[in-house]
Amino acid sequence: FDAINYLGYPFSISENFQMRNTHKTISQSIEILDAILELGHKTNKEVVTYISMGFGNPYGDPWSVEIVGEWTEKLAGMGVKILSLSDTVGTSTPEVIRQLFSELIPRYPDIEFGAHLHTPPSTWHEKVDAAFSGGCRRFDGAIQGFGGCPMAKDELTGNMPTEKMLSYFTANKIDTGVNWMAFEAAFNKAKELFSRYY
């Protein structure tokens, strides 16, 4: 635990997805998040709160930009300082991504907003570009897009590939601070492991 810098919790504004993902209701999840925030404060860990289904909802639960804004206000009131909007099943559009970040970031200057995007191979670029142009500067990724949500309807939808994001930032002359030799070593090791076990 001492070696960990961040604690994360997948809070969902979809009651259906919260139950599927954590077997908790939204009300129960708020209590859990509050306890994690308190633990983070006591142990000097940063807490990353994810808004799952942040860009839409395929389960029929109510969703709108306004609902995301209302939950952001509630979470800000709880003391959330890092908030990652999550495209949990890869159904977001660039328009919604850009709109949410461009509206929320200036409204909550004390919160660091992040993008946790899932995507099929064909739409990664437009999603990263929409988030970045909307003002987002914190991005989650996974080498080769490995993993993702088992509830995504499209088997090609996975996590945002780290190497694709880095190619976008490099092409746009954006300094990421990445140690390229270390990343190449990690990429090659991951590729070896994935081919062996997956």
Kinemage of the C-alpha trace (Angstrom):
@kinemage 1
@onewidth
@group {chain A} dominant
@subgroup {mainchain}
@vectorlist {calphas} color= white
{ca phe a 1} P 0.000 0.000 0.000
{ca asp a 2} L 2.889 2.372 0.752
{ca ala a 3} L 4.101 2.120 -2.857
{ca ile a 4} L 0.716 3.210 -4.252
{ca asn a 5} L 0.237 6.869 -5.168
{ca tyr a 6} L -3.341 6.758 -6.440
{ca leu a 7} L -6.599 5.171 -5.338
{ca gly a 8} L -9.325 4.904 -7.970
{ca tyr a 9} L -13.041 4.240 -7.764
{ca pro a 10} L -15.420 3.577 -10.685
{ca phe a 11} L -18.499 5.594 -9.744
{ca ser a 12} L -21.281 5.356 -12.311
{ca ile a 13} L -24.163 7.718 -12.975
{ca ser a 14} L -25.972 4.678 -14.395
{ca glu a 15} L -27.731 2.611 -11.728
{ca asn a 16} L -27.704 -0.403 -14.051
{ca phe a 17} L -23.998 -0.197 -14.790
{ca gln a 18} L -23.068 0.486 -11.159
{ca met a 19} L -24.800 -2.756 -10.177
{ca arg a 20} L -23.239 -4.699 -13.056
{ca asn a 21} L -19.760 -3.349 -12.375
{ca thr a 22} L -19.560 -3.234 -8.567
{ca his a 23} L -22.758 -4.917 -7.312
{ca lys a 24} L -23.570 -1.696 -5.482
{ca thr a 25} L -26.290 0.904 -5.901
{ca ile a 26} L -25.377 4.501 -6.625
{ca ser a 27} L -26.225 5.408 -3.010
{ca gln a 28} L -23.956 2.667 -1.695
{ca ser a 29} L -21.206 3.741 -4.092
{ca ile a 30} L -21.344 7.305 -2.805
{ca glu a 31} L -20.724 5.953 0.710
{ca ile a 32} L -17.807 3.845 -0.541
{ca leu a 33} L -16.323 6.792 -2.412
{ca asp a 34} L -16.616 8.967 0.691
{ca ala a 35} L -14.683 6.346 2.673
{ca ile a 36} L -12.002 6.142 -0.043
{ca leu a 37} L -11.652 9.934 -0.079
{ca glu a 38} L -11.193 9.877 3.696
{ca leu a 39} L -8.629 7.079 3.416
{ca gly a 40} L -6.770 9.012 0.735
{ca his a 41} L -6.688 12.090 2.956
{ca lys a 42} L -5.376 10.112 5.940
{ca thr a 43} L -2.711 8.227 3.975
{ca asn a 44} L -1.659 11.018 1.605
{ca lys a 45} L -2.897 9.204 -1.508
{ca glu a 46} L -4.535 10.930 -4.450
{ca val a 47} L -8.009 9.646 -5.263
{ca val a 48} L -9.136 9.355 -8.877
{ca thr a 49} L -12.915 9.220 -9.220
{ca tyr a 50} L -14.252 7.875 -12.492
{ca ile a 51} L -17.675 8.804 -13.836
{ca ser a 52} L -18.564 5.604 -15.678
{ca met a 53} L -21.101 6.068 -18.475
{ca gly a 54} L -19.969 9.684 -18.520
{ca phe a 55} L -20.609 10.139 -22.235
{ca gly a 56} L -23.840 8.224 -22.720
{ca asn a 57} L -25.875 5.257 -21.552
{ca pro a 58} L -26.853 2.164 -23.552
{ca tyr a 59} L -28.896 0.693 -20.678
{ca gly a 60} L -31.851 3.054 -20.860
{ca asp a 61} L -30.970 5.025 -17.722
{ca pro a 62} L -31.459 8.795 -17.974
{ca trp a 63} L -28.366 10.525 -19.366
{ca ser a 64} L -27.641 14.068 -20.491
{ca val a 65} L -24.845 16.609 -20.345
{ca glu a 66} L -26.850 18.272 -17.564
{ca ile a 67} L -26.948 15.057 -15.500
{ca val a 68} L -23.163 14.730 -15.806
{ca gly a 69} L -22.901 18.344 -14.655
{ca glu a 70} L -25.162 17.706 -11.660
{ca trp a 71} L -23.083 14.735 -10.547
{ca thr a 72} L -19.870 16.696 -11.049
{ca glu a 73} L -21.255 19.335 -8.685
{ca lys a 74} L -22.101 16.677 -6.073
{ca leu a 75} L -18.688 15.041 -6.349
{ca ala a 76} L -16.933 18.407 -6.130
{ca gly a 77} L -18.866 19.025 -2.924
{ca met a 78} L -17.521 15.756 -1.526
{ca gly a 79} L -13.961 16.931 -2.116
{ca val a 80} L -13.154 15.106 -5.350
{ca lys a 81} L -10.048 16.677 -6.917
{ca ile a 82} L -9.378 14.311 -9.846
{ca leu a 83} L -12.364 13.336 -11.961
{ca ser a 84} L -12.041 11.154 -15.046
{ca leu a 85} L -14.975 11.017 -17.423
{ca ser a 86} L -15.245 7.457 -18.693
{ca asp a 87} L -16.493 6.187 -22.027
{ca thr a 88} L -17.001 2.789 -20.481
{ca val a 89} L -18.389 0.857 -23.449
{ca gly a 90} L -16.896 2.933 -26.275
{ca thr a 91} L -20.076 4.626 -27.512
{ca ser a 92} L -19.095 8.286 -27.078
{ca thr a 93} L -18.992 10.787 -29.926
{ca pro a 94} L -16.380 13.513 -30.450
{ca glu a 95} L -19.099 16.156 -30.149
{ca val a 96} L -20.180 15.031 -26.674
{ca ile a 97} L -16.583 14.526 -25.509
{ca arg a 98} L -15.609 18.044 -26.574
{ca gln a 99} L -18.756 19.602 -25.121
{ca leu a 100} L -18.394 18.028 -21.685
{ca phe a 101} L -14.748 18.930 -21.201
{ca ser a 102} L -15.113 22.446 -22.597
{ca glu a 103} L -18.048 23.125 -20.245
{ca leu a 104} L -16.831 21.421 -17.062
{ca ile a 105} L -13.132 22.359 -17.001
{ca pro a 106} L -13.626 26.140 -16.729
{ca arg a 107} L -16.532 25.663 -14.306
{ca tyr a 108} L -14.422 23.636 -11.843
{ca pro a 109} L -10.871 25.037 -11.909
{ca asp a 110} L -9.915 23.147 -8.723
{ca ile a 111} L -10.659 19.752 -10.293
{ca glu a 112} L -8.255 17.974 -12.637
{ca phe a 113} L -10.405 16.365 -15.308
{ca gly a 114} L -9.280 13.252 -17.128
{ca ala a 115} L -10.414 11.133 -20.057
{ca his a 116} L -10.787 7.379 -19.701
{ca leu a 117} L -11.812 6.433 -23.214
{ca his a 118} L -12.659 3.052 -24.684
{ca thr a 119} L -12.647 2.827 -28.433
{ca pro a 120} L -12.664 0.569 -31.471
{ca pro a 121} L -9.546 0.934 -33.649
{ca ser a 122} L -11.284 3.244 -36.120
{ca thr a 123} L -12.194 6.130 -33.781
{ca trp a 124} L -9.309 6.527 -31.336
{ca his a 125} L -7.891 9.638 -33.046
{ca glu a 126} L -11.108 11.652 -33.136
{ca lys a 127} L -11.820 10.850 -29.483
{ca val a 128} L -8.376 11.908 -28.253
{ca asp a 129} L -8.534 15.030 -30.398
{ca ala a 130} L -11.988 15.949 -29.074
{ca ala a 131} L -10.896 15.556 -25.445
{ca phe a 132} L -7.676 17.494 -25.960
{ca ser a 133} L -9.351 20.315 -27.873
{ca gly a 134} L -11.974 20.453 -25.103
{ca gly a 135} L -9.198 21.206 -22.610
{ca cys a 136} L -8.461 17.769 -21.137
{ca arg a 137} L -4.813 17.170 -20.249
{ca arg a 138} L -5.056 13.918 -18.293
{ca phe a 139} L -5.482 10.696 -20.279
{ca asp a 140} L -5.654 7.013 -19.367
{ca gly a 141} L -4.313 4.439 -21.766
{ca ala a 142} L -3.281 0.800 -22.029
{ca ile a 143} L -0.547 -0.649 -24.203
{ca gln a 144} L -2.117 -2.015 -27.399
{ca gly a 145} L -5.517 -1.084 -25.958
{ca phe a 146} L -5.414 -4.236 -23.866
{ca gly a 147} L -8.421 -4.855 -21.654
{ca gly a 148} L -11.593 -2.845 -21.616
{ca cys a 149} L -15.100 -3.442 -20.445
{ca pro a 150} L -16.518 -6.976 -20.789
{ca met a 151} L -19.971 -5.409 -21.199
{ca ala a 152} L -19.022 -3.594 -24.405
{ca lys a 153} L -21.160 -4.874 -27.267
{ca asp a 154} L -18.337 -4.778 -29.809
{ca glu a 155} L -15.456 -7.178 -29.171
{ca leu a 156} L -13.115 -4.777 -30.995
{ca thr a 157} L -13.759 -2.051 -28.409
{ca gly a 158} L -10.959 -1.854 -25.860
{ca asn a 159} L -8.990 0.603 -23.797
{ca met a 160} L -7.412 3.584 -25.505
{ca pro a 161} L -4.025 2.400 -26.856
{ca thr a 162} L -1.236 4.306 -25.111
{ca glu a 163} L 0.983 4.173 -28.186
{ca lys a 164} L -1.759 5.717 -30.339
{ca met a 165} L -2.247 8.573 -27.892
{ca leu a 166} L 1.487 9.184 -27.796
{ca ser a 167} L 1.592 9.323 -31.597
{ca tyr a 168} L -1.160 11.979 -31.500
{ca phe a 169} L 0.699 14.078 -28.930
{ca thr a 170} L 4.013 13.710 -30.764
{ca ala a 171} L 2.453 14.728 -34.089
{ca asn a 172} L 1.021 17.815 -32.405
{ca lys a 173} L 4.330 18.640 -30.675
{ca ile a 174} L 2.867 18.148 -27.197
{ca asp a 175} L 5.396 17.222 -24.507
{ca thr a 176} L 4.160 14.235 -22.500
{ca gly a 177} L 7.217 13.762 -20.317
{ca val a 178} L 7.317 10.090 -21.322
{ca asn a 179} L 10.640 8.282 -21.040
{ca trp a 180} L 10.675 6.797 -24.545
{ca met a 181} L 13.296 4.128 -23.849
{ca ala a 182} L 11.343 2.914 -20.826
{ca phe a 183} L 8.087 2.958 -22.770
{ca glu a 184} L 9.613 0.991 -25.651
{ca ala a 185} L 10.876 -1.621 -23.197
{ca ala a 186} L 7.442 -1.834 -21.560
{ca phe a 187} L 5.716 -2.034 -24.944
{ca asn a 188} L 7.951 -4.865 -26.141
{ca lys a 189} L 7.530 -6.789 -22.894
{ca ala a 190} L 3.754 -6.345 -23.006
{ca lys a 191} L 3.663 -7.491 -26.622
{ca glu a 192} L 5.598 -10.614 -25.681
{ca leu a 193} L 3.288 -11.382 -22.751
{ca phe a 194} L 0.105 -10.725 -24.731
{ca ser a 195} L 1.213 -13.048 -27.529
{ca arg a 196} L 2.067 -15.749 -25.014
{ca tyr a 197} L -1.011 -15.631 -22.800
{ca tyr a 198} L -3.761 -13.902 -24.735
